[in-house]
Amino acid sequence: MRQGPLAGLKVVEFAGIGPGPFCGMLLSDLGADVVRVDRKGQGKGSPSDITSRGRRSVGLDLKNPASIETCLKLMEEADAILEGFRPGVMERLGLGPDVALKRNPKLVYGRMTGWGQFGPYANAAGHDMNYIAITGALHAIGTSDKPIPPLNLVGDFGGGALYLAFGLLAGVIHARETGQGQVIDCAMSDGAASLMAMFYGFKASGMWKEGRRSNLLDGGAHFYDTYQCADGKWISIGSIEPQFYALLLEKTGINDPDFAAQMDRGRWDSLREKLGHVIAQKTQAEWCEIMDATDVCFAPVLDLDEAPKHPHNVARKTFVELGGVVQPAPAPRFSATPGAIQGPPPAVGAHDQQALSDWGFTDAQIAELRTAGALA
């Protein structure tokens, strides 16, 4: 029995990389029955493949007509599907939205790409850094010397997977109300642009100055930055509001009158240097002792080994261990229908019999697929 607010939702995921699996993980963590269509015989499953957790895998040969028909039958039973191929690939397979929606008019057909289904870049290869580059996001992130990719959090996962999950669920609500399915064209470049809404507002109001590390939230302000401590570790300080800034000066023991000019951009560089000198006199642990859980807006900068052990994360059980692998727990949290990791990452084809049977295939039909070479 699957657990979470999406229990009863049936989703077909066509195996891919990056944001597609992450979207499938989000839906599964909240209880959706996500059946992943994998290429037959191409993976044994690994506990470290975290974004594949909680699914059931059916291994199919998509060059086999019987496999294509199997996919269409799964779509007939599904509330939604998600795929992350380049535009036109699903159509060439015979699995495009026109065919699928004829079989299931209520289907929500989610398409995840970097550039979208149309536009000059639509058929070009790319990665997260490229998708956020054309939105203004990459230009705004990094050092004064150069833009630096913020992992693949802004494009793949923030602008891609989260927007696709949001779009799929919105589509399902609409389909349940009206009986009408539709196609969700989820471009990571679109999502990353959407995430920049506040900053385009800053630009329009005159609050945003072009040039990295010259603005309030890009490391330009001395009171919103990271600082290295005596032991080489780092802390983060975000004392924007006047009362929080006053507390920062109190906790650091700073009484230099120059710091009174908090919002004078012309002084930010010199004040950062002075504040950095003060921070460098103590270790990270010492600053934690002074500033932890105060209104300074402070937190230590932790690495991936340290983060799961932090007392706040331990108290909230933000990280869990599954199959010997430490990983983030499902989020967000629901009071009445909490989500859960529904199972480990599956081996390809591990659930051929079980998943197909649960989704309406008879034993005889499954046997025919094996005979036809569609299944392992």
Secondary structure, 3 states (H helix, E strand, C coil): CCCCCCCCCEEEEECCCCHHHHHHHHHHHCCCEEEEEEECCCCCCCCCCHHHCCCEEEEECCCCHHHHHHHHHHHHHCCEEEECCCCCHHHHHCCCHHHHHHHCCCCEEEEEECCCCCCCCCCCCCCHHHHHHCCCHHHHCECCCCECCCCCHHHHHHHHHHHHHHHHHHHHHHHHHHCCCEEEEEEHHHHHHHHCHHHHHHHHHCCCCCCCCCCCCCCCCCCEEEEECCCCCEEEEECCCHHHHHHHHHHHCCCCHHHHCCCCHHHHHHHHHHHHHHHCCCCHHHHHHHHCCCCCCEEEECCCCCHHHCHHHHHHCCEEEECCEEEECCCCCCCCCCCCCCCCCCCCCCCHHHHHHHCCCCHHHHHHHHHCCCEC
